[in-house]
């Protein structure tokens, strides 16, 4: 076996109601980050705001995909 073995898949186990709340919170965080980028000055924290935007967007899309997988699993 190679030392670069397959990574384990990590899923957040928050339950159906908790997952909906997590997606909603992640969406609000993402919207807040977009607002911070809009109001940031080029020399005063714009890089940090962009980093925060990327971080929140990635979390939001991850939780959305997990919620979609959970919905499909319950449909089957």
C-alpha positions as a Python dict, from the first residue, in 0.01 Angstrom:
ca = {
    (1, 'X'): (0, 0, 0),
    (2, 'X'): (128, 343, -84),
    (3, 'X'): (190, 586, 194),
    (4, 'X'): (-49, 827, 18),
    (5, 'X'): (-348, 612, 107),
    (6, 'X'): (-705, 713, 54),
    (7, 'X'): (-824, 988, 285),
    (8, 'X'): (-1117, 917, 511),
    (9, 'X'): (-1433, 1108, 426),
    (10, 'X'): (-1532, 1340, 709),
    (11, 'X'): (-1896, 1432, 743),
    (12, 'X'): (-2055, 1663, 995),
    (13, 'X'): (-2322, 1473, 1186),
    (14, 'X'): (-2570, 1737, 1300),
    (15, 'X'): (-2904, 1571, 1222),
    (16, 'X'): (-3172, 1695, 986),
    (17, 'X'): (-3287, 1994, 1193),
    (18, 'X'): (-2933, 2084, 1294),
    (19, 'X'): (-2814, 2060, 934),
    (20, 'X'): (-3084, 2301, 818),
    (21, 'X'): (-2984, 2546, 1090),
    (22, 'X'): (-2615, 2507, 1000),
    (23, 'X'): (-2689, 2577, 632),
    (24, 'X'): (-2891, 2885, 724),
    (25, 'X'): (-2617, 3014, 953),
    (26, 'X'): (-2350, 2947, 690),
    (27, 'X'): (-2555, 3140, 431),
    (28, 'X'): (-2584, 3437, 668),
    (29, 'X'): (-2210, 3427, 739),
    (30, 'X'): (-2139, 3419, 365),
    (31, 'X'): (-2367, 3718, 302),
    (32, 'X'): (-2196, 3905, 585),
    (33, 'X'): (-1854, 3828, 435),
    (34, 'X'): (-1968, 3959, 95),
    (35, 'X'): (-2081, 4279, 264),
    (36, 'X'): (-1743, 4313, 439),
    (37, 'X'): (-1564, 4286, 104),
    (38, 'X'): (-1791, 4556, -39),
    (39, 'X'): (-1721, 4802, 240),
    (40, 'X'): (-1349, 4724, 292),
    (41, 'X'): (-1087, 4975, 191),
    (42, 'X'): (-811, 4850, -42),
    (43, 'X'): (-540, 4929, 213),
    (44, 'X'): (-730, 4840, 529),
    (45, 'X'): (-816, 4474, 558),
    (46, 'X'): (-938, 4387, 211),
    (47, 'X'): (-712, 4082, 198),
    (48, 'X'): (-855, 3956, 527),
    (49, 'X'): (-1210, 4019, 406),
    (50, 'X'): (-1145, 3824, 85),
    (51, 'X'): (-997, 3535, 283),
    (52, 'X'): (-1302, 3534, 512),
    (53, 'X'): (-1531, 3541, 206),
    (54, 'X'): (-1358, 3239, 54),
    (55, 'X'): (-1372, 3053, 384),
    (56, 'X'): (-1742, 3115, 440),
    (57, 'X'): (-1830, 3037, 79),
    (58, 'X'): (-1649, 2704, 99),
    (59, 'X'): (-1826, 2615, 425),
    (60, 'X'): (-2165, 2712, 284),
    (61, 'X'): (-2122, 2507, -34),
    (62, 'X'): (-2000, 2209, 170),
    (63, 'X'): (-2302, 2220, 399),
    (64, 'X'): (-2536, 2261, 101),
    (65, 'X'): (-2391, 1953, -66),
    (66, 'X'): (-2416, 1757, 258),
    (67, 'X'): (-2781, 1862, 299),
    (68, 'X'): (-2849, 1755, -59),
    (69, 'X'): (-2688, 1413, 5),
    (70, 'X'): (-2896, 1374, 321),
    (71, 'X'): (-3214, 1465, 132),
    (72, 'X'): (-3136, 1214, -144),
    (73, 'X'): (-3058, 947, 115),
    (74, 'X'): (-3394, 1001, 285),
    (75, 'X'): (-3577, 988, -50),
    (76, 'X'): (-3433, 643, -130),
}
